[in-house]
Amino acid sequence: MDSYNSELGTHSISIYAIAQDKLSATFNTTFDVYSNSSMSINLLTENPNIIFLSTGNSLEFQLNVKFPDEYRVYCNEILIDFGTYSNGQIIEFFQDIYADELGLHNITLWANSTDGREITKDIQFEVYSNSTLQLHLHQLENLVFLSENNLMNVSFETQYPSYYELYIDSMLMRNESYNSNEFILYNMDGLTDELGMHSVSIFGYALDGDIVSYSTNITTYSTSNLQLQINHLENIEFLSENNLLNFSLLSEYPDYYELYIDSQLQQNNSYTSGDILYSLDFINNQLGRHSINITAYALDGDVVSYSTNITTYSDSILTIQIVHLDNIEFLSSENYLNFTINTTYPDFYTLYVDDILLQNNSFIEDEIISMSLDQFNSQLGFHTITLNAYALDGDHIHYTSDFSVYSNSEINVEINSDSEYLYTEDGYLMNYTIISEYWGNYSLLLNETEIYSNLFNEICNKKTYILTNLSPGIYQIELRASSIDGKNNSQSKIFEVVPSSNTTIEMLTKNLEYDLNSSGCFIKIKLWSIYPDHYSIFIDGRKYYSRNFSNGQLIKIHLDNFTDALGTHNFTVLCTGRDGLVDIYDSQFFISASTTNDALDWKMSFLGTGIFISIPVGISISLSILTFLKKRQLRLMLKSKKLNK
């Protein structure tokens, strides 16, 4: 059974037998291959820990196994060694490769045996350091502004030097290696022009992982004091010269200054010790207050400022004196305005008359300024003079006065006319006179309507005018005259134009009775007038027709359109002359079916009574026969009166 002693576990056995007589038998059984061996791993090294960066460091293990097979070594879970072994064999693990790795390290040893057993051994070792990193600050002081040779001195002490970092105002300035106890020098002069506080931080690093740091603040400071001194500054007389601003600046660290006048930058210059001069003559013509501001700066950051006000002033007084100004007689000459303007700083003046600019000139002190006013001698009334004078120092004066253009002349007018004129178509002569010292214009008005206008000359003007196209009636003639000196006068008279002719109507037909429906019936009349115009025929109160006529013209009035109406018919003849005289003839004609001598005599005695009236224009005439008969006596009286005249 030795062939199975290396195969651990249960094995089965089966035996089968058969006899010649064909009988058979079977036997089955099992057996186990087992092991009573044991396994152990022993650490032979007393102290597994090692010193940082030391050498010759190892761990020894011994494996005690009856049936050895293989082993494996892990460090920090990484396989670093493996192989076969024999019983009691010592396995050495070298630690030097981990001497630069501070901290704990885990070692695992695993082994198995040919009889199927396994064993594991876990061990920890530490890489440690007994060194301490120290930082020694030998020199670091505050900095005087713009000083030199300012050093920082520092050193590090450690068994394992590595490198250091230097930060100034959070900016990395150095990153270098170092040796233990070596002086490290750093020049701080780069901060001497930066006034104020500065942060300094130093970090030291050792190979064993040790870290040391140091932080502090230093100050760049200045003991200098910037001073500004005004040596000369005064108010400025208007237009004066050699006006200076004199000042000086004192500082250990001079830089530059700014000079503002009236908020405008005038200078931006560097300075050194000594007086600074600046001319202020450019503001000697700018009256009033001016601001002066000086701001000085030093390299150490010191600032000083000075502010004040000065005044450009004038003691001059501007005056206007009127030498001559009188009222002006109408159309006179050699009328002058004379005046003077007094001031230390003459500039210009303006002269207005009636708000119209006539002069805009410069002037000289005490000079007599003359201007002719003759251009106003034809403009009657008051005129306003306005003088405005201006001086270079800003002074201003205003003067106002009046003068008058006057006239003492008179204008007289007279109309020479009759109170009554007989009508004529040749016109009516009228004489009139205008007496004035100055020429002018005049107009003639008839019944308040202008009919003629013209100019008249100086002194005495005798003129004539013919009135035409006047009808009989009452008129008012008016003469109005105005001279160029503004004087006015007028005169009016009333006159009457009366008819001068005898306009008459002559009846030629005697028998005014006609048969019913007869034809060829007419009435004959003759019209007389020196100034014939027109006539109208009215039958039964209605106008039959109207025409013009001539002196002595024969008129035939046809009546055929009225013979179909029995009875009495009224007819009227109205005759008007161009002189306005009117003559009226009223009568009747009769339409009958038959006639007898008695009836004819009666009718003729009535119809033969023709009525003639002449009346002037202006008397209205009713065409109603009844109304006319009532007024016939009045008309006859008016006609008789006119004819007698």
C-alpha positions, 0 to 999 in steps of 0.5 A, a space after each residue: 500500500 506504500 504507493 498510496 502513502 503520499 495521497 492523503 484522503 480515503 481510498 476504496 478497495 474492491 476484490 472480486 473472485 470467481 471459481 472454476 465452477 463459476 461461483 464468484 464472490 466480492 469484497 469491498 472496503 476502504 482505508 485512509 492515508 493521514 498525517 499527524 505532522 505539525 508546522 511552525 514559523 519562528 521569528 529569530 530577530 529580537 527587534 524588527 524596527 529599524 532606524 531611518 536610512 540605516 543599513 544592514 537591517 534584516 528579519 530572520 524566520 525559521 520554518 519547522 515542517 515535517 513535509 516542507 513544500 513552498 513559502 512566500 514573503 509579502 511586505 505591505 501586501 506586495 510579494 517580495 520573495 518565494 521558493 521551496 524550503 526544507 525543514 528547519 530552514 532559516 529565511 532572511 528578509 532584508 529591510 534596507 530597501 524600506 529604510 527611507 520609508 518612515 512608518 509601519 510596514 506589514 510583513 506576511 510569511 506563508 508556507 505550506 507542506 506536502 501533506 496539505 497543511 498551510 501556515 501564515 505569520 504576520 509581523 510589523 516593523 517600524 522605520 523611525 527617526 530620532 532626529 529633530 529639525 530646528 530653525 535658528 533665526 540669527 538676524 531679521 530687523 525692520 527696514 529703513 526706507 531706501 536703506 541698503 545691506 539689510 540681511 536676513 540670516 537663518 540656519 537649520 539643524 537636522 540629521 537629515 537636511 533637505 530643502 527650505 522655502 522663503 515667502 515674502 508677502 506671500 510670494 515665493 522668493 527661494 526654494 533651495 536645499 541646505 546643510 545642517 547648521 549652515 548660515 543662509 543669507 537673504 538680502 531684504 533691500 528689495 523691500 526698502 522702497 515699499 513702505 509698510 508691513 511685510 510678511 516673512 514666512 520660512 518653511 524647513 523640510 528634512 528627509 525624515 519628513 520633519 517640518 519646521 516653520 517660522 512667520 513674522 512681520 517686518 516694517 519698512 519705515 521712514 523717519 522723514 517729514 515732508 514740509 511745504 512752506 509758502 514764501 510769497 503769495 498775495 492778491 493780484 491787482 487787475 492787469 498787474 505784472 510780476 505776480 509770483 507764487 513762491 514756495 519750497 518743499 523739504 524732504 529726505 526723499 523728494 519726489 514730485 508736486 502738483 499745482 492746481 489753480 481754479 481746479 486746473 492742473 498747472 504744474 506736475 514736476 519733480 522737486 529738490 530743495 530750494 524755492 519754487 517760483 510760478 507766475 500768476 500773471 495769467 489770471 491778472 485779467 480774471 477778476 474774482 476769487 481764485 483757488 490755489 492748491 499745492 499737493 507734494 509727494 515724497 518717495 517715502 509716501 509722505 504727502 502734504 497739501 496746501 489750499 488757499 484763495 487769492 483775489 484778482 481785484 480792481 479799484 477802478 470806478 467806471 463813470 459816464 458823463 453827458 457833456 451835451 444833449 438837447 431837444 431837437 427842433 423838427 428838421 434842424 441840423 447840427 444836433 449832437 450827443 456828446 459824452 465821456 467815459 472814465 475808467 482805468 481799464 477802458 474797453 467798449 461801449 454800446 449806444 442805442 436810440 429807441 432800442 436800435 444799436 447805433 454804435 459799438 466801439 472801444 473808447 479811451 478814458 476822458 475822450 469826448 465821444 460825439 454822435 449826430 442826432 440829425 437822423 432823428 430830426 424828422 421823427 417827432 416825439 420822445 426818443 430814448 438814449 441808452 448807453 452801456 459802458 464796459 471796462 476790462 475789469 468787468 465793471 459795467 455802467 448803464 445810462 438812460 435818458 430822453 430827448 424830444 423832437 418838437 415843432 412849433 409850426 401851425 397848419 391852416 386850411 380853408 375851403 372857398 365854395 358856394 352853398 348852392 350850385 345849379 346842376 351841370 354836367 361840366 362840373 363844379 369848381 371849388 377853391 381851397 387854401 393850405 398854409 403850413 411851414 412844412 410840406 405834407 399831404 392832404 385829401 378831399 372827402 365828399 360825404 366822408 368818402 375820399 375823392 382826391 389826395 395829393 401833396 402840398 408845399 411849404 408856406 401857402 398853397 392855393 388849389 382848385 378842384 372840379 367836382 363832377 358826376 353830382 346829382 341834385 342833392 345836399 353834399 358835405 365837402 371836407 378838406 383834411 391836411 397833415 404836415 410832416 411835423 405831425 400837425 393836422 387841420 381840417 375844414 368842411 362845408 355843406 353845399 346843394 346841387 339843384 336841378 337846372 332844367 324843366 323836364 316835361 311830359 306833353 300829352 298829344 292824344 285827346 280822345 282816350 275812349 276805345 271800343 271793346 276789342 278794337 285794335 290800333 289803339 295808342 296814346 301819343 306823348 312827347 318828352 322834353 328835357 335838357 338832360 334827358 335820361 329815361 321814362 317809364 309807363 305804368 298801366 293799372 299800377 303795373 310797369 308796362 315798359 321803361 326806356 331812355 329818351 331824347 329831348 323832344 322825343 315822340 312816344 307812342 303807347 300801344 293799348 291793344 293789349 288792354 281793349 278786351 277789358 271793359 271799364 276805366 284803366 289808369 296809366 302813368 308816365 314817369 319821366 326822369 332827367 339826368 339832373 334828377 328832375 322828375 315829371 309825372 303824368 297821370 290819366 285814364 283811358 276807357 274801354 266801352 261796348 258802345 258810345 253816346 254823345 252824352 257819355 262821351 262828353 262826360 268821359 272826356 270832361 273827366 279824362 281830359 284832366 291830365 296832371 303834370 308834376 315835376 319833383 326833385 330827386 329825393 321825393 318818393 312817388 306812389 304809383 297808386 292813383 288814389 294816393 297820388 290824388 291826395 298828394 297832388 296839391 303838395 307836388 304842385 307846390 314843390 314844383 312851383 317852388 323849384 321852378 321859381 328858383 
